[in-house]
Amino acid sequence: MKNLPYGQGVDWWAVGVIIFEMITGNPPFHYDKDEDSDEDSARDNLDQKILNDEVDVPEDMWLAAVSI
């Protein structure tokens, strides 16, 4: 990642990730194991997805859950 100091925002982001996974049963960011056979490459690709990609929110997710 960026190796920068962080504050409480990171903790709230992590709570959001956990809530997303609890609701959907899937993490908001994932990688294809077949595509990323090298563990270091997989970690780098996942880091890039976290930093740059939008989360695909299921269409049937409640608005209250999305707004969290």
C-alpha positions as CSV (number, residue, x, y, z in Angstrom):
1,M,0.0,0.0,0.0
2,K,1.1,3.5,0.6
3,N,2.9,3.0,4.0
4,L,1.5,6.3,5.3
5,P,0.4,7.1,8.8
6,Y,-3.4,6.6,9.3
7,G,-6.1,7.7,11.6
8,Q,-9.6,6.5,12.6
9,G,-10.9,6.7,9.0
10,V,-9.1,3.4,8.2
11,D,-10.9,1.7,11.1
12,W,-14.3,3.0,9.9
13,W,-13.3,1.8,6.4
14,A,-12.5,-1.7,7.8
15,V,-15.9,-1.8,9.6
16,G,-17.6,-1.0,6.3
17,V,-15.7,-3.8,4.6
18,I,-16.8,-6.2,7.4
19,I,-20.4,-5.1,7.2
20,F,-20.4,-5.5,3.4
21,E,-19.1,-9.0,3.7
22,M,-21.6,-9.9,6.4
23,I,-24.5,-8.7,4.2
24,T,-23.4,-10.1,0.9
25,G,-21.3,-13.1,2.0
26,N,-18.4,-11.8,-0.2
27,P,-15.6,-9.4,0.3
28,P,-16.0,-6.1,-1.6
29,F,-12.5,-6.6,-3.1
30,H,-11.2,-9.9,-4.3
31,Y,-8.8,-11.4,-6.8
32,D,-8.9,-14.3,-9.2
33,K,-6.7,-17.1,-7.8
34,D,-6.3,-18.5,-11.3
35,E,-5.2,-15.1,-12.7
36,D,-2.8,-14.4,-9.8
37,S,-0.8,-17.5,-9.2
38,D,2.1,-15.6,-7.6
39,E,1.2,-14.6,-4.0
40,D,3.2,-11.3,-4.2
41,S,1.6,-10.4,-7.5
42,A,-1.9,-11.3,-6.1
43,R,-1.3,-9.0,-3.1
44,D,-0.2,-6.2,-5.3
45,N,-3.2,-6.6,-7.6
46,L,-5.6,-6.7,-4.6
47,D,-3.9,-3.5,-3.2
48,Q,-4.5,-1.8,-6.5
49,K,-8.1,-2.8,-6.6
50,I,-8.7,-1.5,-3.1
51,L,-7.0,1.8,-4.0
52,N,-8.6,2.3,-7.5
53,D,-11.7,0.2,-8.1
54,E,-15.3,1.0,-7.2
55,V,-17.2,-1.5,-5.1
56,D,-19.9,-3.4,-7.0
57,V,-22.9,-3.1,-4.7
58,P,-25.6,-5.7,-5.4
59,E,-28.8,-4.1,-6.9
60,D,-31.0,-5.7,-4.3
61,M,-29.0,-4.4,-1.3
62,W,-31.2,-2.2,1.0
63,L,-30.6,1.5,0.7
64,A,-29.9,1.7,4.4
65,A,-27.1,-0.8,4.1
66,V,-25.6,1.0,1.1
67,S,-25.7,4.3,2.9
68,I,-23.6,3.0,5.8
